[in-house]
Amino acid sequence: VFLSFQVFGTIVWILVASTQIPLPLLQGWVMFVAVTAWCLSIVFLSVFLFGYANRVAVNWNQADFIFHGATFVFYFGAFLLQAATTSLHYLPRKFNSTTQETILSGREYNISIAASV
């Protein structure tokens, strides 16, 4: 399970970072969640791989449940924000400009959809 967090967290991280980040407040939270969950899952995995779980008297089942529950809540919030960014695809980038440049280009729109999923 922890390895899947590293793989999918890295994919989200790469996809969001590969766009021009038109709405930094929304996509900044998505990046924060992806990077933080990625780092914490590596720490959690290291605790078990190096045997520290046997040395510390913690209910690891409960800790695992809390970690995955909190990660689910944060990733779901990040999904909503990334989907909101994707849904604003057709809005103009500059409201006072004469050119009709959209917030996300076609390529960035596809990347944003993949990051949302």
C-alpha positions in Angstrom: 0.0 0.0 0.0 2.8 2.4 0.8 4.5 1.7 -2.4 1.4 2.7 -4.3 1.4 6.0 -2.4 4.9 6.7 -3.7 4.0 5.7 -7.3 0.7 7.6 -7.6 1.9 10.5 -5.5 4.9 11.0 -7.8 2.6 10.8 -10.9 0.3 13.6 -9.4 3.4 15.6 -8.5 4.8 15.4 -12.0 1.5 16.1 -13.8 0.7 19.2 -11.7 4.2 20.5 -12.0 4.2 20.0 -15.7 1.5 22.6 -16.3 1.9 26.3 -16.1 0.0 26.4 -12.8 -2.6 29.1 -13.7 -4.2 29.1 -10.3 -1.4 28.8 -7.8 -3.6 28.8 -4.7 -5.6 25.8 -5.9 -2.8 23.8 -7.4 -0.4 24.8 -4.7 -2.5 22.8 -2.2 -2.6 19.9 -4.6 1.2 19.9 -4.7 1.5 20.3 -1.0 -0.8 17.3 -0.4 1.0 15.1 -3.0 4.5 16.0 -1.7 3.6 15.7 2.0 1.8 12.4 1.6 4.7 11.1 -0.5 7.3 12.0 2.2 5.2 10.7 5.1 4.6 7.4 3.3 8.3 7.0 2.8 8.8 7.7 6.5 6.1 5.2 7.4 7.6 2.6 5.1 11.0 3.1 6.5 9.8 2.6 10.1 8.6 -0.9 9.0 11.5 -1.8 6.8 14.2 -1.0 9.3 12.4 -2.6 12.2 11.6 0.5 14.3 8.0 -0.7 14.6 9.1 -3.5 16.9 11.0 -1.0 19.2 8.2 1.5 19.6 5.1 0.6 21.6 2.5 2.1 19.3 -0.7 0.5 18.1 0.5 0.4 14.4 -2.9 -0.8 13.1 -4.5 2.3 14.6 -1.7 4.6 13.3 -2.0 3.0 9.8 -5.8 3.6 9.9 -5.4 7.2 11.0 -2.6 7.9 8.4 -4.6 6.4 5.5 -7.8 8.1 6.7 -6.2 11.5 6.9 -4.4 11.0 3.5 -7.8 10.1 1.9 -9.4 13.3 3.2 -6.5 15.5 2.0 -6.3 13.7 -1.4 -10.0 14.0 -1.9 -9.8 17.8 -1.1 -6.9 18.0 -3.6 -8.9 16.1 -6.2 -11.8 18.6 -5.8 -9.4 21.6 -6.2 -7.7 20.1 -9.2 -11.0 19.2 -10.8 -12.2 22.8 -10.2 -9.0 24.1 -11.9 -9.7 21.8 -14.8 -13.3 22.9 -15.1 -12.2 26.5 -15.6 -10.5 25.6 -18.8 -12.5 27.9 -21.1 -12.2 31.1 -19.0 -9.9 33.7 -20.5 -6.5 34.1 -19.0 -6.6 37.9 -19.1 -10.0 39.6 -18.8 -8.8 42.9 -20.2 -7.0 41.5 -23.2 -8.2 41.5 -26.8 -6.8 38.0 -27.3 -8.8 35.0 -26.3 -6.2 32.9 -24.6 -7.7 30.3 -22.2 -6.4 29.5 -18.7 -5.3 26.0 -19.8 -4.1 25.1 -23.2 -5.3 21.8 -24.8 -2.2 19.9 -23.6 -2.4 21.4 -20.1 -6.1 20.6 -20.0 -5.4 16.9 -20.7 -2.6 16.9 -18.1 -4.9 18.5 -15.6 -7.6 15.8 -16.2 -5.0 13.1 -15.7 -3.8 14.7 -12.4 -7.4 14.9 -11.2 -8.0 11.2 -11.9 
